[in-house]
Amino acid sequence: MGRTNGALAQDMLRPVTRRTGFSATPETGFLHFSFSIHAMTTIALCFLVYIAFNLFVFLVYWWDKDAAKNGGWRIRESTLLWLAFLGGSVGAISAQHLLRHKTRKEPFRSILLSIVILQAGLVASLAIMPDWPMRLMSFAQNSAP
């Protein structure tokens, strides 16, 4: 025997649970995000620190460019590369292109490009498989004597 029209209408009124990162809560019917406020605040804070650090790296490159023009005290290339490696590669590449700084120094250019490729690979791997750092940590802890 088939379902009655009343049962079909109740099915249509029931909230639908989706697998897109949020679900309808049965108490209120409003959407409830699976991220907590703490996690979202942490992500926003990390993003702001990332932007601030890249701005700092851009300003360091600008300072070095100004010192190169005026014959002042210069910043070592290894320091500039370390700043890019530690997360300031966007600021370094932006400064290199906008300020036309360190564009012809070949060892510097290729090392900076390698750093950018490495960081892009890490970001892509985190986007594809976000739990790989935790798996790597648990694997390292389990294989330790």
C-alpha positions in Angstrom: 0.0 0.0 0.0 1.3 3.5 -0.9 1.8 6.5 1.3 -1.0 8.9 1.9 -1.0 12.4 0.7 -0.6 13.6 4.3 2.6 11.6 4.8 4.0 13.0 1.5 3.2 16.5 2.6 5.0 15.9 6.0 8.1 14.7 4.1 8.1 17.8 2.1 8.0 20.0 5.2 10.7 18.2 7.0 14.1 20.0 7.0 16.6 18.5 4.5 20.0 17.7 5.9 22.7 18.6 3.3 26.3 17.4 3.3 27.8 20.8 2.3 29.3 21.8 5.7 26.0 22.8 7.4 22.8 21.2 8.5 19.3 22.3 9.5 18.9 22.0 13.3 15.7 20.3 14.2 14.9 22.7 17.1 14.9 25.9 15.1 15.0 25.1 11.5 17.8 27.6 11.0 21.1 26.6 9.4 23.9 25.6 11.8 27.4 25.8 10.6 29.7 22.9 11.5 32.6 25.4 12.2 32.7 26.8 15.7 33.1 30.5 16.3 36.5 29.8 17.8 37.7 28.0 14.7 36.4 30.8 12.5 38.1 33.4 14.7 41.4 31.4 14.6 41.2 31.2 10.8 40.5 34.9 10.5 43.4 35.7 12.9 45.8 33.5 11.0 44.8 35.2 7.7 45.3 38.7 9.2 48.8 37.7 10.5 49.6 36.3 7.1 48.6 39.5 5.4 50.5 41.6 8.0 53.6 39.5 7.6 53.5 39.8 3.8 53.1 43.6 4.1 56.1 43.6 6.4 58.1 41.7 3.9 57.1 44.0 1.1 58.2 47.0 3.3 61.6 45.3 3.9 62.1 44.8 0.2 61.1 48.5 -0.3 63.7 49.5 2.3 66.4 47.5 0.6 65.5 49.0 -2.8 65.7 52.5 -1.3 69.0 51.6 0.2 70.3 50.3 -3.1 69.3 53.6 -4.8 70.8 55.8 -2.2 73.9 53.8 -1.3 72.7 53.0 2.2 72.9 50.0 4.4 71.6 46.9 2.5 69.7 43.8 3.8 71.4 40.5 3.0 69.9 38.3 0.3 69.7 35.4 2.7 67.5 37.5 5.0 65.2 38.4 2.2 64.9 34.8 1.1 64.3 33.6 4.7 61.5 36.1 5.0 59.9 34.7 1.9 60.4 31.1 3.1 58.8 31.9 6.4 55.6 32.9 4.7 56.2 36.2 3.0 56.5 34.9 -0.5 53.5 36.9 -1.7 55.0 40.1 -0.3 58.4 39.2 -1.8 57.1 38.5 -5.3 54.9 41.6 -5.2 57.8 43.8 -4.2 60.0 42.2 -6.8 57.6 43.0 -9.6 56.2 46.3 -8.4 59.5 47.8 -7.2 61.6 46.0 -9.9 63.9 44.9 -7.1 66.2 41.8 -7.4 64.7 40.9 -10.9 68.1 40.3 -12.6 70.0 38.6 -9.8 69.8 35.0 -11.0 70.5 32.9 -7.9 68.1 35.0 -6.0 65.4 34.8 -8.6 65.5 31.0 -8.9 65.6 30.4 -5.2 62.6 32.7 -4.7 60.7 30.9 -7.4 61.5 27.6 -5.8 60.2 28.9 -2.5 57.0 30.0 -4.2 56.5 26.7 -5.9 57.1 24.8 -2.6 54.6 26.9 -0.8 52.0 26.7 -3.6 52.4 22.9 -3.5 51.9 22.8 0.3 48.7 25.0 0.0 47.4 22.8 -2.9 48.0 19.6 -0.9 46.2 21.1 2.1 43.3 22.1 -0.1 43.1 18.6 -1.6 43.7 16.6 1.5 43.4 18.9 4.6 44.1 16.2 7.2 47.5 15.1 5.9 49.6 17.0 8.5 47.7 15.2 11.3 48.1 11.8 9.6 51.8 12.5 9.2 52.1 13.4 12.9 50.3 10.3 14.0 52.4 8.1 11.7 55.6 9.7 13.2 54.4 9.1 16.7 53.4 5.5 16.0 56.7 4.6 14.3 58.9 6.2 17.0 60.7 3.6 19.2 
